[in-house]
Amino acid sequence: MQEEVKNNNIQTAKAWKPKILAIFCNWCTYTASDLAGVSRLKYPATTRVVRIMCSGRLDPQFILTAFSEGADAILIGGCHPGDCHYATGNYKCLRRFHLIQKYMKQMNIEPERLRLEWISASEGKRLAEVIGEMTETITKLGQSKIKQQVANIEK
């Protein structure tokens, strides 16, 4: 009986795949994800993409809500500094990213669960590589316990 339970736990652990929320700016990183798809580049299907018009529009609450709703990691993508369609949006995003990192440290959330990348529209291959790297990292870290911790607090 114990052997059967152990085997089921091993199979469940192997079946688990990380849930990565990707928040991409419309003009660069989202377009790079489209390029990766059109180019038929292979990368793990662990990412769900949300498009925002500019990374500068990213509200820190989006990140905290995503973690509390079960995201194992979050990838933020924006235009390279100096190339923002809205001039300074990516600088605003960078400031907010540092703020979110401080929150995460206070809440004992591993810093690897949040990543910011500047990926231009022509860098589909780089996007696929970043998603692959992040999936590998989060798979090693394991499933996020944040959703369960929030549920325990709300009880």
C-alpha positions as CSV (number, residue, x, y, z in Angstrom):
1,M,0.0,0.0,0.0
2,Q,2.8,2.5,1.0
3,E,4.7,1.5,-2.2
4,E,1.6,2.4,-4.3
5,V,1.2,5.8,-2.6
6,K,4.9,6.5,-3.1
7,N,4.7,5.6,-6.8
8,N,1.6,7.9,-7.2
9,N,3.5,10.8,-5.6
10,I,6.4,10.2,-7.9
11,Q,4.2,10.2,-11.0
12,T,2.4,13.3,-9.8
13,A,5.7,15.1,-9.3
14,K,6.8,14.1,-12.8
15,A,3.5,15.3,-14.3
16,W,3.8,18.7,-12.7
17,K,4.7,21.5,-15.0
18,P,5.3,25.1,-13.9
19,K,2.7,27.7,-14.6
20,I,4.5,30.8,-15.8
21,L,2.6,34.0,-16.4
22,A,4.2,36.1,-19.1
23,I,3.3,39.8,-19.2
24,F,4.6,41.2,-22.5
25,C,4.5,44.7,-24.0
26,N,2.6,44.9,-27.2
27,W,5.2,46.5,-29.4
28,C,8.3,44.3,-28.7
29,T,8.1,41.2,-26.6
30,Y,4.6,40.2,-27.6
31,T,5.7,40.6,-31.2
32,A,8.8,38.5,-30.5
33,S,6.5,35.7,-29.2
34,D,4.5,35.9,-32.4
35,L,7.8,35.7,-34.4
36,A,8.8,32.6,-32.3
37,G,5.6,31.0,-33.2
38,V,5.7,31.8,-36.9
39,S,9.3,30.6,-37.0
40,R,8.2,27.4,-35.4
41,L,10.8,27.7,-32.6
42,K,10.4,25.0,-29.9
43,Y,10.0,26.0,-26.3
44,P,8.1,24.6,-23.3
45,A,4.4,25.1,-23.2
46,T,4.5,26.4,-19.6
47,T,3.8,30.0,-20.3
48,R,0.5,31.9,-20.6
49,V,0.9,35.3,-22.2
50,V,-0.9,38.4,-21.3
51,R,-0.4,41.4,-23.6
52,I,-0.3,44.9,-22.2
53,M,0.3,48.0,-24.4
54,C,3.5,49.0,-22.5
55,S,5.5,47.4,-19.8
56,G,5.2,50.8,-18.1
57,R,1.5,50.0,-17.5
58,L,2.4,47.0,-15.3
59,D,0.8,47.4,-11.9
60,P,2.6,45.7,-9.1
61,Q,-0.8,44.4,-8.0
62,F,-0.9,42.3,-11.2
63,I,2.2,40.4,-10.0
64,L,1.0,39.9,-6.4
65,T,-2.5,38.7,-7.6
66,A,-1.0,36.3,-10.1
67,F,1.2,34.7,-7.4
68,S,-1.8,34.5,-5.0
69,E,-3.9,32.9,-7.7
70,G,-1.4,30.1,-8.4
71,A,1.3,31.3,-10.8
72,D,4.6,29.6,-10.1
73,A,6.6,32.3,-11.8
74,I,6.1,35.5,-13.8
75,L,8.1,36.7,-16.8
76,I,7.9,40.4,-17.6
77,G,8.9,41.4,-21.1
78,G,9.4,44.9,-22.5
79,C,11.2,46.9,-25.1
80,H,15.0,47.6,-24.7
81,P,15.7,50.8,-22.7
82,G,15.6,53.7,-25.1
83,D,13.4,51.8,-27.7
84,C,10.1,52.1,-25.9
85,H,7.2,53.0,-28.1
86,Y,5.9,55.3,-25.4
87,A,9.4,56.8,-24.7
88,T,9.9,56.0,-21.0
89,G,7.5,53.1,-20.2
90,N,10.3,50.5,-19.8
91,Y,12.0,52.8,-17.2
92,K,8.8,52.9,-15.2
93,C,8.6,49.1,-15.5
94,L,12.1,48.8,-14.2
95,R,11.4,50.9,-11.1
96,R,8.2,48.9,-10.4
97,F,10.2,45.7,-10.9
98,H,12.6,46.7,-8.1
99,L,9.7,47.6,-5.9
100,I,8.1,44.2,-6.5
101,Q,11.4,42.5,-5.7
102,K,11.5,44.1,-2.3
103,Y,7.9,42.9,-1.6
104,M,8.9,39.4,-2.7
105,K,11.9,39.4,-0.4
106,Q,9.7,40.5,2.6
107,M,7.2,37.7,1.8
108,N,10.0,35.0,1.4
109,I,9.2,34.4,-2.3
110,E,12.3,33.2,-4.2
111,P,13.6,36.0,-6.5
112,E,13.9,33.5,-9.4
113,R,10.1,33.4,-9.6
114,L,10.1,36.9,-11.1
115,R,12.1,37.8,-14.1
116,L,12.3,41.0,-16.3
117,E,13.7,40.8,-19.8
118,W,14.1,43.4,-22.5
119,I,13.3,41.5,-25.7
120,S,12.8,43.3,-29.0
121,A,10.3,42.3,-31.8
122,S,13.1,40.7,-33.8
123,E,14.3,38.4,-31.0
124,G,12.0,35.5,-31.2
125,K,14.8,33.0,-30.7
126,R,15.9,34.8,-27.5
127,L,12.4,34.7,-26.2
128,A,12.2,31.0,-26.7
129,E,15.6,30.6,-24.9
130,V,14.4,32.8,-22.0
131,I,11.2,30.8,-21.6
132,G,13.2,27.5,-21.7
133,E,15.7,28.8,-19.0
134,M,12.9,30.0,-16.8
135,T,10.9,26.8,-17.1
136,E,14.1,24.8,-16.1
137,T,14.7,27.1,-13.1
138,I,11.2,26.9,-11.9
139,T,11.0,23.2,-12.4
140,K,14.0,22.9,-10.1
141,L,12.5,25.2,-7.5
142,G,9.2,23.3,-7.5
143,Q,5.6,24.3,-7.2
144,S,4.9,27.7,-5.6
145,K,3.3,27.5,-2.1
146,I,2.0,31.0,-2.3
147,K,-1.5,30.2,-3.2
148,Q,-1.8,27.7,-0.3
149,Q,-0.3,30.3,2.1
150,V,-2.8,32.9,1.0
151,A,-5.7,30.4,1.4
152,N,-4.5,29.7,4.9
153,I,-4.4,33.4,5.8
154,E,-7.9,33.9,4.5
155,K,-9.3,31.1,6.7
